[in-house]
Amino acid sequence: MRREVYLDNNATTPVAPEVVEAMASYWQDRFGNPSSLHRKGVEAERAVRESRATIARLLGVKENEVIFTSGGTEGDNLAIKGVARALRRRGIHIITTKIEHPAVLESCRDLEAEGFRVTYLDVDADGLVTPEAVEAALTPGTILVSIMHVNNELGTILPISEIAERVKRRNPEIVVHSDGVQAIGKTPVDLRGVDLYTISGHKIHAPKGTGALIVREGVRLVPLFSGGGQERGLRSGTENVAGIVALARALELACENLEERLAYFRTLRERFLDGVRRIDRARINSPERSVPTTVNVSFPGIPAEVLLHALEEEGIFASTGAACASRKRRRSHVLEAMRLPPEVIDSSLRFSFSRYTTVEDIEWAVHALQHAVERLAIEASRATLTFTRR
Amino acid sequence: MRHAILVRYDEIGIKGKNRPDFVRRLVANIQRATGLSKEEIQVEWGRIYLHPSGDPQGVCERLSRVFGVKSFSVVLAVPHDLDCMREAAVELARRALARGARTFKIEARRSFKAFPLNSMEINRELGHAVSQALPELRVEVRAPEVVLEVEVRKEGVFLGSERIPGPGGLPVGVAGRALLLLSGGIDSPVAGWMLMKRGVAVDAVYFHSPPYVGEKAKEKVLELGRVLARWRAEALTIYVPHFTEIQVEVSRVTPPPLWTILFRRFMHRVAERIAQTYRYGALATGESLGQVASQTMKNLACVDAATRMLVLRPLVGWDKAEIVRLARQIGTYEISILPYEDCCILFAPRHPETHARLERVEAIEAPLDVPRLVKSALERMEIFSVTERDISVVPSPSA
């Protein structure tokens, strides 16, 4: 079989064999509804309780602070809309950034339509939002600050603990949310001062449709769904028992030996960057302060989508950092927020690694990349006038 | 009393020698589209009756996409017996009443002259029966809410109250076979549909140029093919030649303003070869005059000069808004507006030539090894067979 190298782990990951094993019995044998009063229900309820305990322990929170969701998008929606709607009598001002995931940005837009006021903070050249900038944006009416932990396109690590601390010092009533979907297993997670934290299963080798929102005690939320009152009434709907078990197991895998794994990821990243730097016209967009699993790089003049497909022909799967050079699709709001020149944005690719990425994978990818860029540079030079002027 | 579907077709333009072929084709297409057996289809002079053993609703839904069908009705079929006719008329009137109708009239036609009552008498008899049984319904001759049609024919009596319009046109297949240049855009699927409506059996060719466009662009075209296949009543073949080498070579050797025309000339040449191999009588495109700067009369002439094929352009005089409206009706619009593009921006010149001269185009093309490039596109051609339900790969006899 042809060699395949999957370097699009920020989009989604394969489910780990350990996770499949952990969840397997909950599909057909232990399939009960946790709300049922009989043994089958008790069995399922226990699985959910144990998973909740595991997750709480790994993230350093209390068990009742773990609310299971269907993933990152739901977690972000529940956190942001839930808080805003619960606190609207106290204030209507929300602070977030221009580089958030659409789940956050679109939730904020929905709230604007409901009469809330949202400040979208700019980022600096490194894609960072400083605690000072957040503090400067606070107003007496601010009720919520939502700032992602790790950016999905660049890998930038934002200083959420410091931000939370600043915010709380000014006004402990303000709720702090962070989207941690891209942070788990890629950087140490410290939730001090953070009231709400979104995690997603399929980015850490659990199945799609799994996730959790950490909701600190005392934080009031208006739920999105009405129904049977599961998850402290914050998330009605029969628990996805197998998915919950899978999420807990995947989080265990992501957190064990984290330091060692990060060191391994850093070797991968160094190898990759060494190779990429040797390619003509390469420009690294990921800042120094980013997770070692994400590298965003541009080859100005070569449309990202073309390079993506050329790599695909070699069995390398990556992602366009910014959709394509076409006028139909929007440019990446993240790279635009960094004020990168259009030709850098339109040619940016994102490579993201996982625990299954090997050094050989990286070398193979760099080699293919080198080859593809050389080949396409000729096409691009011919069309340069056409391409860059748009 | 049993249900049947009465299918009417337009007879204008099919008088004389064409008629038997037309009807035979229409019946075959109806059979394929509906999945009915031969026994369930009854062909009479000027009419086709379907006697589905299963659900007539599904059959109706599919009939509404069979070209050549002018209209159809779900009817009750009864023997030549006045009591049976009364019973059926009352039944239909009861259903109309349940749907909220308050006025009706009976409209009988008697082609079977041996039936003892004439149409006026039938109207009177059945009208009376309905009024007696359902006093809430009132006879209203001028503008009734419901017209109860009664056809007394040799093979039986058919009563129906609702004519459902068909798509009209000619049965696919009576007007030959054409090869449609299908891009991912809005226009070309509509052009294909227009030709099918005129009885042309349309298959398609899509020019794929990886890595400059992705798999999703190809997938999108196959999806468009699935929608078109619904109107064809049988599988649509999509030929996917490998266009990359042509694009790279043309852009290497020639000035950007002429690229679009040269690409199209090559597309037509490749399509012509496919047409010769697989017996198509014409090429078809979704071009419309002046639609984009490159679709001018002079440019189209330059493209046509590349082959000796007849090129059909059914949308030539259409506005974009008209094309979009039809694309929505056909069901291709939502697919066409997906963002995956069929031509990479690297090969889209900023200032395309709008008034190409053939002599100049030919001179600029001269250094290119045309036969070799055409061959390169065909050598790596994929062929797909697409139906509404699935997409399958056809083993390609390497051209």
Contacts between the chains, C-beta under 8 A, distances in Angstrom:
chain1	res1	chain2	res2	distance
A	303	B	344	6.9
A	303	B	345	5.9
A	303	B	346	6.4
A	305	B	214	6.6
A	305	B	344	7.8
A	306	B	211	5.8
A	306	B	212	5.4
A	306	B	344	5.9
A	306	B	346	6.5
A	307	B	211	7.8
A	308	B	211	7.7
A	308	B	214	7.3
A	309	B	210	5.7
A	309	B	211	3.3
A	309	B	212	7.1
A	309	B	213	7.1
A	309	B	214	4.9
A	309	B	215	7.8
A	310	B	211	3.9
A	311	B	211	7.9
A	312	B	211	6.7
A	312	B	214	7.5
A	312	B	215	7.7
A	313	B	210	6.5
A	313	B	211	5.5
A	324	B	341	7.7
A	324	B	345	7.9
A	325	B	345	4.9
A	326	B	339	7.0
A	326	B	341	5.5
A	326	B	345	6.1
A	328	B	339	5.1
A	328	B	341	7.0
A	329	B	339	5.1
A	372	B	211	7.8
A	379	B	248	6.7
A	379	B	251	7.0
A	379	B	346	5.5
A	380	B	346	6.6
A	382	B	251	5.7
A	382	B	252	6.8
A	382	B	346	7.9
A	383	B	251	7.0
A	383	B	256	7.4
A	383	B	345	7.8
A	383	B	346	4.4
A	383	B	347	7.1
A	385	B	256	7.7
A	385	B	350	7.0
A	386	B	256	6.3
A	386	B	345	7.3
A	386	B	346	7.3
A	386	B	348	6.9
A	386	B	349	6.0
A	386	B	350	4.8
A	387	B	345	6.2
A	387	B	346	6.4
A	389	B	350	6.5
A	390	B	345	7.5
A	390	B	350	7.6
